[in-house]
Amino acid sequence: MSAPDRSRVLRLADARARIPGPAGEHAVSVLQRGTLNVKLSCPVRPNQQTPHAQDEVYVIVRGRGVLIHDGKRDEFGPGDLMFVAAGTEHHFEDFTDDLAVWVVFFGPQGGEVSADGAGVKAVVTGL
């Protein structure tokens, strides 16, 4: 995003066309602003990740799989949103070949709240 851009639409097809990257990368950064870094990821097997320094949100665009995190296994599919706090061990398993995920990194190094997860809650309201 250039300096004068204060808003923009990020198109899935444009981001997908940049994968794989020049060195075979399976993720591409599409927006950086302050601590915010948005990527499109099209994972391949085996999905090996190291804990990230920032909190992250995954939005599943297409495909299905299982998120392994904090000793849990949660299935996910299109339209699902997943949160992983900074420093949390996690990876994907049993995912389909067409998996495409918006990945949103944000906040300070170490995450928005303490490592014990205090303050993290799901809120469901009528919008």
C-alpha positions as CSV (number, residue, x, y, z in Angstrom):
1,M,0.0,0.0,0.0
2,S,1.6,3.3,-1.1
3,A,1.7,6.4,1.2
4,P,-1.4,8.1,-0.3
5,D,-3.6,4.9,-0.1
6,R,-5.8,5.1,2.9
7,S,-8.1,2.3,1.8
8,R,-8.2,-0.4,-0.8
9,V,-9.8,-3.7,-1.9
10,L,-7.4,-6.6,-1.8
11,R,-8.5,-9.2,-4.4
12,L,-8.0,-12.9,-3.8
13,A,-7.2,-13.6,-7.5
14,D,-4.4,-10.9,-7.5
15,A,-2.8,-12.3,-4.4
16,R,-3.2,-15.9,-5.6
17,A,-1.5,-15.1,-8.9
18,R,1.7,-14.2,-6.8
19,I,1.9,-17.7,-5.4
20,P,4.3,-19.5,-5.6
21,G,6.7,-16.7,-5.1
22,P,10.1,-16.4,-6.8
23,A,11.8,-18.8,-4.3
24,G,8.7,-21.1,-4.1
25,E,7.0,-19.3,-1.2
26,H,3.5,-20.4,-0.5
27,A,2.4,-17.1,1.1
28,V,2.5,-13.5,0.0
29,S,2.2,-10.3,2.0
30,V,-0.6,-8.1,0.5
31,L,-0.9,-5.3,3.1
32,Q,1.4,-3.8,5.7
33,R,0.5,-0.9,7.9
34,G,1.9,-0.3,11.4
35,T,1.9,-3.6,13.2
36,L,-0.6,-5.0,10.7
37,N,0.6,-7.6,8.1
38,V,-2.0,-9.4,5.9
39,K,-0.9,-12.3,3.9
40,L,-2.5,-14.9,1.6
41,S,-1.3,-18.4,2.4
42,C,-1.8,-21.5,0.3
43,P,-0.1,-24.1,2.6
44,V,1.5,-27.3,1.4
45,R,2.3,-30.5,3.3
46,P,3.8,-30.9,5.7
47,N,2.6,-27.7,7.3
48,Q,5.4,-26.8,9.7
49,Q,5.1,-23.6,11.6
50,T,7.0,-22.0,14.5
51,P,5.2,-19.9,17.0
52,H,4.7,-16.4,15.8
53,A,5.8,-13.2,17.7
54,Q,2.5,-11.5,17.0
55,D,-1.1,-12.5,17.5
56,E,-2.7,-13.8,14.3
57,V,-6.1,-14.3,12.8
58,Y,-6.8,-16.8,10.0
59,V,-9.8,-16.4,7.7
60,I,-10.5,-19.5,5.6
61,V,-11.2,-18.6,2.0
62,R,-11.5,-22.1,0.6
63,G,-10.6,-25.6,1.6
64,R,-10.9,-27.6,4.8
65,G,-8.6,-29.0,7.4
66,V,-7.7,-29.3,11.1
67,L,-6.0,-26.7,13.2
68,I,-3.7,-28.2,15.8
69,H,-3.2,-25.7,18.7
70,D,-2.7,-25.7,22.4
71,G,-3.2,-29.5,22.5
72,K,-6.5,-29.3,20.7
73,R,-7.7,-30.3,17.2
74,D,-10.4,-28.1,15.6
75,E,-11.8,-28.7,12.1
76,F,-12.2,-25.6,9.9
77,G,-13.8,-24.8,6.6
78,P,-14.7,-21.9,4.3
79,G,-15.8,-18.7,6.1
80,D,-14.3,-19.8,9.5
81,L,-12.1,-17.4,11.5
82,M,-9.4,-18.7,13.8
83,F,-7.4,-16.9,16.4
84,V,-3.9,-17.9,17.5
85,A,-2.2,-15.9,20.3
86,A,1.5,-14.9,19.9
87,G,3.8,-17.7,21.0
88,T,1.3,-20.5,20.6
89,E,2.4,-23.8,18.9
90,H,0.1,-24.5,16.0
91,H,-0.1,-26.0,12.5
92,F,-2.6,-27.4,10.0
93,E,-3.2,-31.1,9.4
94,D,-5.5,-33.1,7.1
95,F,-6.1,-30.1,4.8
96,T,-7.4,-30.1,1.2
97,D,-5.1,-29.2,-1.7
98,D,-7.2,-26.1,-2.4
99,L,-6.7,-24.5,1.0
100,A,-6.4,-20.7,0.8
101,V,-6.2,-18.6,4.0
102,W,-6.0,-14.9,4.7
103,V,-3.5,-14.5,7.6
104,V,-3.6,-11.3,9.7
105,F,-0.7,-10.6,12.0
106,F,-1.2,-7.7,14.4
107,G,-0.2,-6.0,17.6
108,P,3.0,-5.9,19.6
109,Q,5.7,-8.6,19.8
110,G,4.4,-11.0,22.4
111,G,0.8,-10.4,21.6
112,E,-2.0,-8.1,22.9
113,V,-2.5,-10.0,26.3
114,S,-0.5,-12.1,28.6
115,A,0.7,-15.5,27.5
116,D,-1.8,-17.2,29.8
117,G,-4.6,-16.0,27.5
118,A,-6.2,-13.7,30.1
119,G,-8.7,-11.4,28.4
120,V,-9.2,-13.7,25.3
121,K,-12.9,-14.5,24.7
122,A,-15.3,-15.1,21.9
123,V,-18.2,-12.7,21.6
124,V,-21.3,-13.6,19.7
125,T,-23.9,-10.9,19.1
126,G,-26.5,-10.1,16.5
127,L,-25.0,-7.8,14.0
